């Protein structure tokens, strides 16, 4: 307490100050990547000596975009649609089937190799403007942001990837590795674009539960079933 008997707020610790700086830096980086194209944001940040930007946009192991970059792209697309009219945006959410068997029966190095192979499939399938992302640095979950893409076109895109994964994995010696894929599309109400990735995840989980190696398109019924 001070001389007047008032409770004093303790000074923040060094760790708390560091975390505050990091949080502020991440917000600044997010503003950059949500107001510029991914390529422009990469160039801007590359010109800055900012340690916290390391691996913020690109996954180090696969070279795919990160979750933060994908979410910022969704915000950019939402802002564009709110200004210029509605153009559909789709997401496919993808999870490798039987991936744990690679790690358990072989080793993590082989698991990393399988993830790299799948990442290459996504890169080769990407059209101009598409954004393939790895959700976490240590996982087998991916998603692709598909601008100006409706549900039907997104399903065709997802089917190409679904068919290509086991074909490519078999050639590389990984038998039985497939993918469960969820598709979600937003054509109106872009103020709610944050829910799009979650909707695609709900559909992907439904694909996994339905037997794996398949595509499920999100509907509101799926969310009520998952609740």
Buried (B, 14 or more C-beta within 10 A) or exposed (E): EEEEEEEEEEEEEEEEEEEEEEEEBBEEBBEBBBEBEBEEBBEBBEEEEEEBBEEBBBBEBBEBBBBBBBBBBBBBBBBBBEEEEEBBBBBBBBBBBBBEBBBEEBEEEBBBBBBEBBBBBBEEBBEEBBBBBBBEEEEBBBBBBBBEBBBEBBBEBBBEBBEBBBEBBEEEEBEEBBBBBBBBBBEEEBEEBEEBBBBBBBBBBBBBEEEBBBBBBBBEEBBEEEE
